[in-house]
Amino acid sequence: MVRCAAIQPGNLVVDPFCGSGTLLLEALEVYTHNQQPAQKNIRCIGMDVSRKTTKGAQQNALAENYGDDVCSFVCSDARSLKQHVQEDSVDAMISNMPWGIMTGQKQDSNSLQTMYEVFLRNAWHVLKDKGRIVMLVLRGLLM
């Protein structure tokens, strides 16, 4: 997923459903490993609705020596993307989308589809021209 996003030096990468931050940390590893210090300039922002999860993601980033200046996390619903990310600023979005199954509770497909639609409408505003969204989805028909 990270490689499909075609991330370049200087890019802003966002995961609006970041969970523990794994995809963003992988992006940082892939695109900063063996680079000169001046080229280690991709920036990542992760969002998740769980405060506990975003705190854990921030701790994961710090454990990998990525501070807030490189990788930051926001506790927020991805549908409020425009409140946390500037318009036309995102080069790539990578995400393992919610499948509607969490801690044994299933969401109905209508609410999941609505959430996907609202997220994609907001993503349209924050993505740069030629920006990419790479998503892993279980229910592709909802997209």
C-alpha positions in Angstrom: 0.0 0.0 0.0 2.8 2.4 0.9 4.6 1.8 -2.3 1.4 2.3 -4.4 1.0 5.7 -2.9 4.1 6.9 -4.8 5.4 9.0 -1.9 8.2 11.5 -2.7 10.5 13.6 -0.6 8.6 16.5 0.8 5.2 14.8 0.7 2.5 15.0 3.3 1.0 11.5 4.0 -2.2 11.1 5.9 -3.9 8.0 7.4 -7.4 9.0 8.4 -8.1 5.7 10.1 -4.6 5.2 11.5 -5.1 2.8 14.5 -1.7 2.1 15.9 0.0 4.1 13.2 1.6 1.1 11.4 1.1 2.3 7.8 2.5 5.8 8.6 5.5 4.3 10.4 6.1 1.9 7.4 5.9 4.9 5.0 8.5 6.7 7.1 10.7 3.6 7.2 10.5 3.0 3.4 10.9 6.6 2.4 13.5 7.8 4.9 15.7 4.6 5.1 19.1 5.2 3.5 18.2 8.8 2.6 20.4 11.8 3.3 19.2 13.9 6.3 18.0 16.7 4.0 15.8 14.2 2.2 14.1 12.8 5.3 11.4 15.2 5.0 8.1 13.4 4.4 5.6 14.3 7.1 2.8 12.1 8.4 -0.5 12.8 10.1 -2.7 10.0 11.6 -6.3 10.3 12.8 -8.3 7.8 14.8 -11.5 8.1 16.8 -9.9 6.4 19.8 -7.8 8.7 22.1 -6.2 5.6 23.6 -5.2 4.4 20.1 -3.8 7.8 19.0 -1.8 8.0 22.2 -0.4 4.5 21.5 0.4 5.5 17.9 2.3 8.5 19.1 4.2 6.3 21.5 5.0 3.9 18.6 6.3 6.8 16.5 8.5 8.1 19.4 9.9 4.6 19.9 11.0 4.7 16.2 12.5 8.2 16.8 9.9 10.1 14.9 8.7 13.2 16.9 5.6 15.3 16.3 7.6 17.3 13.7 7.7 14.2 11.5 4.6 12.2 12.5 1.7 13.5 14.5 -1.6 12.0 15.6 -5.0 13.5 16.2 -7.9 11.9 18.0 -10.8 12.7 15.7 -13.3 11.1 13.4 -12.0 10.9 9.8 -15.1 12.7 8.6 -13.7 15.9 10.2 -10.6 15.6 8.0 -10.9 19.2 6.8 -10.7 20.5 10.3 -7.3 19.0 10.9 -5.6 19.1 7.5 -5.3 22.1 5.2 -7.1 22.2 1.9 -4.9 21.0 -1.1 -2.1 19.9 1.2 -2.1 16.1 1.1 0.1 14.2 -1.4 -1.0 10.7 -0.4 -3.5 9.0 1.9 -3.0 5.4 2.9 -5.5 3.6 5.0 -6.8 0.2 6.1 -10.4 1.3 6.1 -12.9 0.3 8.9 -14.7 -2.8 7.9 -17.6 -2.3 10.2 -16.5 -5.0 12.6 -15.1 -3.9 15.9 -15.0 -5.7 19.2 -17.7 -8.1 18.2 -20.2 -5.5 17.0 -21.2 -5.1 13.4 -22.2 -1.8 11.8 -24.9 -2.0 9.2 -23.6 -1.5 5.6 -25.6 1.7 5.2 -23.8 3.5 8.0 -20.5 2.2 6.8 -21.2 3.4 3.3 -22.3 6.8 4.6 -19.0 7.1 6.5 -17.0 6.2 3.4 -18.9 8.7 1.3 -18.4 11.5 3.8 -14.7 10.7 4.1 -14.1 10.6 0.4 -15.9 14.0 -0.1 -13.6 15.5 2.6 -10.6 13.8 1.1 -11.3 15.5 -2.2 -10.8 18.9 -0.6 -7.5 18.1 1.2 -5.8 16.1 -1.6 -3.5 18.0 -3.9 -4.0 17.7 -7.6 -2.6 14.3 -8.6 -2.7 13.2 -5.0 -3.4 9.5 -4.3 -5.6 7.5 -2.0 -4.6 3.9 -1.4 -7.2 2.0 0.7 -7.6 -1.6 1.8 -11.3 -2.3 2.0 -13.3 -5.5 2.8 -16.5 -4.4 1.2 -15.4 -2.8 -2.1 -19.0 -2.5 -3.3 -19.6 0.2 -0.6 -16.9 2.4 -2.3 
